[in-house]
Amino acid sequence: MTNQIFKSAILDFSVSAQNAKANVPQIKFSTQDSGGTARLKFTAKKDDNNLPLSSAAEVTLAMVLSVGK
């Protein structure tokens, strides 16, 4: 059996010299999302144009886990 991606979360970022902000929807994955069954996909835009990122770009993610829900 091979792992397949069943859920994707697509995030669009708007980038300027002052800040980078995202319209972040409520994304929910479960504890059963393991082994490559879920992914986050990012696009970055500046002035409504795609902003290509170099391979040297680094992304830092902060994930908040819900408890008891």
Beta strands, then each sheet from edge to edge (+ up, - down):
strand 1: 7-15
strand 2: 20-22
strand 3: 38-46
strand 4: 49-50
sheet 1: 2+ 1- 3- 4+
end
